[in-house]
Amino acid sequence: MQRVCFLLKVRQDRLEEYRERHAAVWPEMLDALSATGWHNYSLFLREDGLLVGYLETEDFAKAQAAMAATEVNARWQAEMGDFFEALDGDRPDAAMKPLTEVFHLA
């Protein structure tokens, strides 16, 4: 199983709404994530907007591509794009660049 961690930055003026949206993620989005291989997926949000994401998957590139091909993901990304800083024209899911793991204690 591949462990993936990534960082994004939520706009300071959208933090509360971002939390609210993730307290009520669409059931079809949750189903799509599970069906495309996203497991043990967590998001952690710091007060300054730093967002840390973590997930486990067999193949991150494959899981990302499968999710990108879903209709529900296209809708979700379109709605969530304005929440983030410095996406440089990418959708939030395309801006998720995995960090290099340097230590793991099992």
LINURQUI-V412882 format. One record per residue. N is the residue number from 1. RES is the residue in three letters. SS is DSSP state (~ for helix, > for strand, _ for the rest). Layout:
BEGIN
((N:RES:SS) (N:RES:SS))
END
This chain:
BEGIN
((1:MET:_) (2:GLN:>) (3:ARG:>) (4:VAL:>) (5:CYS:>) (6:PHE:>) (7:LEU:>) (8:LEU:>) (9:LYS:>) (10:VAL:>) (11:ARG:_) (12:GLN:~) (13:ASP:~) (14:ARG:~) (15:LEU:~) (16:GLU:~) (17:GLU:~) (18:TYR:~) (19:ARG:~) (20:GLU:~) (21:ARG:~) (22:HIS:~) (23:ALA:~) (24:ALA:_) (25:VAL:_) (26:TRP:_) (27:PRO:~) (28:GLU:~) (29:MET:~) (30:LEU:~) (31:ASP:~) (32:ALA:~) (33:LEU:~) (34:SER:~) (35:ALA:~) (36:THR:_) (37:GLY:_) (38:TRP:_) (39:HIS:>) (40:ASN:>) (41:TYR:>) (42:SER:>) (43:LEU:>) (44:PHE:>) (45:LEU:>) (46:ARG:_) (47:GLU:_) (48:ASP:_) (49:GLY:_) (50:LEU:>) (51:LEU:>) (52:VAL:>) (53:GLY:>) (54:TYR:>) (55:LEU:>) (56:GLU:>) (57:THR:>) (58:GLU:_) (59:ASP:_) (60:PHE:~) (61:ALA:~) (62:LYS:~) (63:ALA:~) (64:GLN:~) (65:ALA:~) (66:ALA:~) (67:MET:~) (68:ALA:~) (69:ALA:_) (70:THR:_) (71:GLU:~) (72:VAL:~) (73:ASN:~) (74:ALA:~) (75:ARG:~) (76:TRP:~) (77:GLN:~) (78:ALA:~) (79:GLU:~) (80:MET:~) (81:GLY:~) (82:ASP:~) (83:PHE:~) (84:PHE:>) (85:GLU:_) (86:ALA:_) (87:LEU:_) (88:ASP:_) (89:GLY:_) (90:ASP:_) (91:ARG:_) (92:PRO:_) (93:ASP:_) (94:ALA:_) (95:ALA:_) (96:MET:_) (97:LYS:_) (98:PRO:_) (99:LEU:_) (100:THR:_) (101:GLU:_) (102:VAL:_) (103:PHE:_) (104:HIS:_) (105:LEU:_) (106:ALA:_))
END
